[in-house]
Amino acid sequence: MLRGSSRQYAADVVPEAYCYMRSTVRRVLMLLATMIIVSFLTYAAFELISGDPAEAMLGTQATPARIAALRRELGLDAPFPVRYIRWLLGFFSGDLGVSYSYKQPVGELIAPKLEVTLCLCLLSFVIITLISIPLGVLSYQQVVGRFGWIHTTLNQLLMAVPAFFTGILISWGFGIVLRAFTPGDFPDLHMDPAGAFRHLLFAAVCIAIPRTAMTVRMMRSTVISEMEKDYVQTAISRGNDRQGVLLGHVLKNSLVPAVTFLAQTMAEIVAGGIVVEQVFGIPGLGRLLVASISNRDYPVVQAIVVILAFWVVLAGLAADLINQCIDPRLRLGGGS
Amino acid sequence: MLEIKDLHVKFHTRNREAVAGVSLTIHDGEILGLVGESGSGKTVTAMSVAGLLPRKQCSYSGEVLLDGQDLLHADRSILRKIQGRQIGVVFQQPMNAMDPLKRVGEQVGEVLKIHTDMDSDARKKAVLEAMEAVELPDPEAVFRKYPHELSGGMLQRAMIAAAIVIRPRLLLLDEPTTALDVTIQAQILELLKWLNAESGISMMFISHNLNVVRKLCTHVAVMQRGLVVEEGDTDDVFFHPQHSYTKHLIEAIPSRKHTAAFGKS
């Protein structure tokens, strides 16, 4: 008790710019490490499962001599570590290799598909964000109110329905019955952007439905726990009405966990997209990935997997940066 | 000015009444000290005055009259016009009572934003004046800081500034110095005393620390188990305690001899 003044000086002695730089460098290194580890694991996985690209390309009737020749031509006769290092060096010099089954440079092959998948993911992400944040805040009152159970049940239901199922329902309802789009016939993104957008929109809604339900639920529980905090009492004691408390204070405080959650969503959308792309016949990365895995088309699979890993890490990075804008306590250093 | 008549509050989750028939009066310019151990109903009494009772989770009866108007049963919309405008509240933990994501200046000026139609320049001017009145060093800098960048003592000053910036008639202080260390505690008490003398603002000061109450308050009410067991002029209560519980409390104060040994007055 007699220690005297315990005044805290929160501002660090270390200059802020230095901290920013250090955390940025650390993040970029982490990004690289993640991508290398993921690519290695994918390479290793193909080593463990059976199947040979040369056999897949030539068919079961091919003579062993031809297969051996093709393997040499593709560089598959080299031991596993050598092949991986070769790929890695190629990757860093911008050469993703040539697809075995399409005989096309991987970069060229992937670019248009990446475009489509990116549009699909961003679209469903926008839908999720625009719907779930306001709904989460609004549903706080609903849950507290009398009809909370309807809300909870509906939420559970939407969360439990798998995307491929809603995909089939929507394809049938909007595609076959209402003819709002033609399932399986995806218009070219550049020739007919409006048509492509309409097609993507239905797929995006499918991906968005379960994730929106999850985000609403998460947002609601965050708002409920924030409402218990002391600063809410202060806000009420100053004469804020419910709206003033919710929008003026609680919303912003609830955003940090929401942004983190949405970053995970961003990563998971891509996984959900693979299935939904199949259902709607959208020529995106997901379809290419599935086809390439069964063809043992290593270069294509590697490239896609690395892109997905990059995507996941990038989403986390974006979330961190956004959270730093929202919460000043996260700004210094990057630690704790 | 403030009159509490036979206030009863009982939370649904508890068996015992948190407040079991309290009647208190605060006249203009008075500082009433509300003393008692934790769970004696001090805070619940203050929360009833501030309109912060969770109405759905408790049953309540009696009257809380501010200039003759009942606050206890008043409509929320009426209450909101009084909260902040007529009654300012300062809480125990300044760190938690502040919204961590808003600049201190904005929070100090929040009452003005809600209750007046001042533009942001006028608000800022008023906020800086209030910050100066509570002796915050470098108000311009504090205005732009976030709560986590200030010390507990400075934050509590800012909370007081936020409560008085609109010049309310009553200030409710719920153990405002408990979370602070002794030197800062003394400074805050000086500040409150000065505010009372300068602007004539009435205060209800809640504390379990009799020493603090004796230094600051003009009147004292001692609470035990939801009841006011003794009430009166500060000197009367301290020199001629009637109730055995009050005597116990006063005996529990470290005597001057002991404190002198530690080199304090």
Contacts between the chains, C-beta under 8 A, distances in Angstrom:
chain1	res1	chain2	res2	distance
A	1	B	181	7.8
A	1	B	182	6.8
A	2	B	182	7.9
A	2	B	262	7.0
A	3	B	181	7.4
A	4	B	181	7.7
A	4	B	183	6.9
A	5	B	181	6.7
A	5	B	183	5.8
A	5	B	184	7.3
A	6	B	181	5.3
A	7	B	151	4.4
A	7	B	153	6.8
A	7	B	184	7.9
A	8	B	151	5.0
A	8	B	152	7.6
A	9	B	151	7.7
A	10	B	148	5.8
A	10	B	149	4.8
A	10	B	150	7.5
A	11	B	149	6.5
A	229	B	96	6.9
A	230	B	91	6.5
A	230	B	93	6.3
A	230	B	96	3.8
A	230	B	97	5.0
A	231	B	96	6.7
A	231	B	97	6.1
A	231	B	98	6.1
A	231	B	99	4.4
A	231	B	100	7.3
A	233	B	52	6.0
A	233	B	91	6.9
A	233	B	97	7.2
A	234	B	89	7.3
A	234	B	91	6.5
A	234	B	97	4.7
A	234	B	98	7.1
A	234	B	99	7.5
A	234	B	159	7.9
A	235	B	99	7.1
A	235	B	110	7.7
A	236	B	51	7.7
A	236	B	52	6.2
A	236	B	83	7.0
A	237	B	50	5.4
A	237	B	51	7.6
A	237	B	52	6.0
A	237	B	83	5.7
A	237	B	84	6.5
A	237	B	87	7.7
A	237	B	88	7.8
A	237	B	89	4.1
A	238	B	83	6.5
A	238	B	84	3.9
A	238	B	110	5.4
A	238	B	111	5.0
A	238	B	114	6.2
A	238	B	162	7.6
A	239	B	80	4.7
A	239	B	81	6.8
A	239	B	82	7.5
A	239	B	83	4.0
A	239	B	84	3.8
A	239	B	85	6.2
A	239	B	111	6.9
A	239	B	114	4.9
A	239	B	115	6.2
A	240	B	80	7.6
A	240	B	110	7.7
A	240	B	114	6.3
A	241	B	76	7.9
A	241	B	77	7.9
A	241	B	80	5.8
A	244	B	114	7.0
A	249	B	99	5.0
A	249	B	102	7.5
A	252	B	101	5.1
A	252	B	102	7.8
A	253	B	99	7.1
A	253	B	100	7.2
A	253	B	101	5.9
A	326	B	101	6.7
A	327	B	100	7.4
A	327	B	101	5.9
A	328	B	100	8.0
A	328	B	101	7.0
A	328	B	146	4.4
A	328	B	148	7.1
A	328	B	149	7.8
A	329	B	100	6.5
A	329	B	146	7.4
A	329	B	148	5.2
